[in-house]
Amino acid sequence: MLIALSAAALSLDTAGAVDPAVVFEGETVEAVARYEIHEAVALEGGAVLMRRSDAPNEKGWTRVKTGVQEETAAFAFVPNGKVPTLLIGTDDSAFVYALKSADGPAVRNVQFDNLEARKKWYTPWGGPPAVRRFAVTQDGTVYADIHVGSIMRSKDHGATWEPVEPSLHPDVHEIAVSKAKPDRVYANTANAVYVSDDRGATWTHRRDGLPARYGRAVAVHPENPDLVLASVSDGPRGGNGRLFRSENAGADWEHVDNGFPASVNQNIDTKRVAFTSDGSAWAAVGKTLYMSQDGGKTWSIRWEAEEAIRALAP
């Protein structure tokens, strides 16, 4: 797993007992991404570091000039032949770029720019919208949540895009998919969790049992698509930030508090809750990284960082 701090990226062997190792430091880190043996770090100013974990010098990164001037918010590899495509979604502009090789540059998706739905995207403070998060299935379907503007979907590895059925709340904060059931999509929104079993054609609101509606993070088990973790709080500025788990796709929710904080002042934020491929669950709250090996029932502190953890890439 890759861990992002403000000016460093660290690698954690989730199966071992060793603390994370610094793999890059010295520049502002905007995002991290992993897919199988591929890893990437997005830096301020548009550079992206890329490497393969099976390379002879596995600490050696290739620095790619992407040409992206906007801040990276969403960042994900998309399976697409032997070499996955790296998608870059931007803050304060809501653009999508594709980086298909280490030679660069990244290519901005004009079709995404011209979506009719873009006319309705907004932010509560009046600024430009953002592509906040990507979720990717093994067959190359990609979901991009727009802050604020619901979810856009690509059925062809990020080449062309369309809106999902918009009956869910438009203020989506994170989306998640499981490789065990690619048709299912979870979305955590400003009005709690929505679930689709047909890739966004219809949605079910799964708010019952959640004591608050303002959702941020969501993560789903890779082999059990019914097992999901979601965070909620009192509002965008936090207050009573809590983590919940469900074993039936959100039909019922259980408060997580065994070894995990029952409530925190801030939000348990987007990009800070994850499942790794071995089924372990992870959650970052401030400087503390928690782990669970029983599907989120019980937790323990795995690591204390020197500063707040900004993102996890399992």
QUIRA-V659443 format. One record per helix or strand of 2 or more residues. SS is the DSSP state (@ for helix, = for strand). FROM is the first residue (numbers start at 1). LEN is the number of residues. If there is no record, write none. Layout:
((SS/FROM/LEN) (SS/FROM/LEN))
This chain:
((=/2/3) (=/8/4) (=/21/5) (=/29/7) (=/38/6) (=/47/6) (=/62/4) (=/72/7) (=/85/6) (=/96/4) (=/107/2) (@/110/4) (@/116/5) (=/130/7) (=/142/6) (=/151/4) (=/162/2) (=/172/7) (=/181/9) (=/192/5) (=/204/2) (=/214/7) (=/228/6) (=/241/6) (=/254/2) (=/273/3) (=/281/5) (=/288/5) (=/300/5) (=/311/3))
